[in-house]
Amino acid sequence: MKDIYFSLEKNFEALVALATKVLGNSITFILACCLVLFWWINTLLNSTNLHQNIGDFIFGTTFLSLFIIQKSFNKYSALLHLKVNELISSHETANNSVIDTHKKTEHEIIELSKEYIETDEVTEEIIEELTNKMNEANTDNQI
């Protein structure tokens, strides 16, 4: 059952990645713009209802905004991934498994984050232990 779930999750994430690329593509925006312009021209010529024309204009503009926002998000996301990957690869002790995490499934990302949580807990324990030792040393020095 678990294998089926992970298989479905991988397929869904691949579909989402494809949809993100398609919606953020310039050619898709041009096609959508042509479609909206055709729709507006037909509506203006065939309808005399001003409220419907205004609603159609707002709806068409909103529809085109989807493609513009997705394009800018794709660019921002790619730049952010590039910068983070550069920082990770330039640091010798960094865990290189976090490079290209945008290609990993949600389950893989959760597993990676668990490793960091465990590391943070160990670090907190070490810091607490060192703090206790320093407090003991300071107490001994004051006597």
N, C-alpha and C positions, 0 to 999 in steps of 0.2 A: 504494500500500500504506500509505503514511504517512497519507494522508487517511482511509482506512478505520479505521486505529488511532485517530486523533484523534476521529473520529466515534463510535466505540465508547466511547472514554474519556469523551467528553462525555455520552453517553447513560447510561453507568454512573454517573457522578457525579450526574446528575439523578435517577436511581433511588435512589442513596444519600441524597441530600438529601430526597427524598420520604419514604423510609423513616424517616429521622431525625425529620422533622416528625410523621409518623404515630405513631411509637413514643413521642414526647415529648408527645403530646396528652393532655389530661385526659379527654376522652371515650373515647379508646382505653383508658386505664387503668380507667375505670369499667366498660367492656365486658369487659375482661380479668378484673376483680375479680368481676363477676357470673358469668362462665364458671368461674372457679376455685371460687367458692362453690358453684355448681351441681355441679361435679365432686366437691368434698369431701363434700357432702351425699349424693350418690349412692354414693360410695365407702364412707362410714360406714354407710349403711343396708344395703348389699349385701355388705359384707366384714366378716369377723370377725378377719381377720389383722391383728394390732396392728402388725407390722413394715411391712406394706404401707401402712397408714394413716399411720404416721409418715413413711415415705418420700414419700407423696403430699403430706403437709402441707409437708415441706421443699421438694419440687419446686414446689408451687404458690406458696409464699412466695418462692422464688428467681425464679420466672417473673414475679411482680408486682414484684419489686425491679428487674428490667430496665426497666420503664416508669418507675419513680420515679427511677432513676439517669439515664435518658435525659432526663427532664424537667428535672432539676437541671442536667445538662450543657448542654442547650439554653439555659437561662436564663443560666448562667455564660458560655457562649460569646457569646451576644448582648450581654451587658453588657461583656465584654472587647472585642468588636468596636466597640461604641459608644464606649468610652473611647479606644481607639487611634485611631479615626476622628476623634474630637474633637481629640486631640493633633496629628494630621497636618494637619487643616484649620486649626488655629490657628497653625501655623508657616508663615511665608510662603515659605521656601525648600524646604519639604518636597515630595516627589514625590507628587502626588495620585493617581497611578495605583495606589498601594498601598491606597487606600481601597476597602473592600468586596472584599478579596482572598478572602474566604470564598466568593464567587460565581465565582471564577476556577477554571479547571481546574488540575490538578497541573502540566501542561506550562507553562502561563502563569506559574504561581508560580515554577517553576524558572528560566524566562527572566528574570523580575524579579529573582530572587536573584542571577543571573549579573551583572546590571548593578551590583548593590551590591558584589559580589566584585571586579569590575573597578575600581570606584571606590575600594575599600579598598586595592587594590594600588597604584593611582596615589597615594593618600594616603600609603601607607607609603614609596613611592619619594621623595616630596617631603619627608617627615619625615627620612628617611635622608640625603638631600642637604643639608638644613638642618643636621642634626647634624654632618655632615662639615665644613661651612663654619664652624660655631661652634667645632668642635675646632681647625680651622686658625687661626681668629682668636685663640683662647685660647693656642695655641702661639706665635703671632707676638707676642702681648702679653707673654708670659713671657720672651722673649729680650731 
